[in-house]
Amino acid sequence: MTEQHGNQMGIAQSGQCETSASRIRPHDIGLGVDDSGALTIDGITAASLVEEFGAPLWVLSAQTLSKNLADIASAFRSRHENTRIVYASKSNPNPAISSLMVDSGALIDVASQGHIAIALAAGIPANRLVVNGNAKTRKELEWAASAGVAMLNVDSLEEMQRLAELTKNAAKPLPVSIRLATDLSRHSADTSMLASSLESKFGMSEAAARVGAHIALTSPGLEFAGLHHHLGFTAYDSYYDANVDLERRRRCVEQVVDFAATLSHDYSATCQVFNFGGGFRIPSVRGYGPGRIKSIPTIESIAEVLVTYTLDLMKSAELELPEIWVEAGGYISSNAGIYLARVELLKAEPAGEPDWAFLEDTSAYHFVRTLMFGIHHEVLAANRMLDNCTDLAHVAGATCAPDNIAGAVALPPIREHELLAVLDQGAYSESVSTEYCSLPLPATVLVANGVPRLVKQRRTIASVTSDYMLELNQAHL
């Protein structure tokens, strides 16, 4: 970037100059700045991590992961001690995270055979796993029936019928929860929710759930444990703000409690567990997620709905109070991950327009939800955190497609080989990344107690090409 560019002067003259350090938010407890102005992650400079492990690099903060888990556990258990936190590993299935969660008392939500295999390879016992998914394979169901999992959330009547057959000779009953589909009739005043397709493929209607409950209650190989409902983060397909989020969750609580009352009346069935899924995020005054949302409910306000409101309704209905489970993924892992990459090339634009900073061996396809939903990620100058951010730059990758990582970011005057840090990379970045244009995926490092540890190997050009070697070898025959 050059001194004469209008983008630099425009920021300076408007009095909007800030530093990268000012973008560290209170909940980013793993991030700091040392005396030289360098970004630190759990006490280690970003530059030293890149020097040791290479770039680009995903870095996970164990301190932040633990703090986020403790915060959500405190919010829920202060209202109802009988609460379990389940880490939704789909947000980031790295076994280092799941192991840390289990060591802190959490269960692990697994949504595929791959998730199961990763968890078991990490030494996590089956009785700490909650099995999810709308199309579990027969192989998954057979394994869950014999392995002694903590819970299996049944997504359809057809799945319940298959489970009853598979478990009829089981030595020990399989605990199951019925996943309810969102009853959109309860959201009749919420037109954007009515137009949302988020819930169309998940869960059972009340009619199907009644039949499913009867099967679970009468099958010797099944133990009916309770009800599951996962509303998720509804900002993707519908209008969203904090009040709307909480109101939607109230409607879902009412649906779950009403159906529990139906089961009690019709079958004398008791729900031992209400699992309210996840979809929680950490609010940020700088914005988060699609459209840079600034109005997100606190975890305390969510717990007030999912716990206090639930218990009040259950008492009014004279129903036994259940154990409450929540499946938190993004809340726990999102701000615990940082992506580090160097600027490979600077491309100057006409005066008044942001220049382009292209990151080495990087693409927004490494964190696809940026492209899918316009997820906002803060970008910091990792080695110059205290310098004034006087220039604007589009930060992008190297693929032959629009792959903006962030648009018009205020940064210090950028240099080639500058080390940049992209925040909120812990959730749905590694887990949905691709190698579009054959750009190898980075390594991942976990920093715990000031000690970095490689927890995922870096893919290389050799490993990318080796996936195609059979075809390539045949082509050369």
TAQUI-V519463 format. One line per field, one symbol per residue. burial: # if it has 9 or more other ideal C-beta (glycine too) atoms within 8 Angstrom, else .. A space follows every 10 residues. Layout:
burial = ???
This chain:
burial = #...####.# #.....#.## #.###.#### #.#...#### ##.####.## ..#.###### ########## ###.###.## ..######## ########## ##.#.##### #...##.### .#.#...### ###..#...# #####...#. #######.## ####.###.# ..######## ####.##..# .###.#.##. .###.#.### #######.#. ##.####### #.###..#.# .#.####### #######.## ####..#.#. #.######## ####.##### ..##.##.#. ########## #.###.#.#. .######### ########## ####.#.... ...####### ########## ....###### #####.#.## #########. ..####..## ##.#...### ########## ###.###.## ########.. .#####.##. ..###..... .#.....
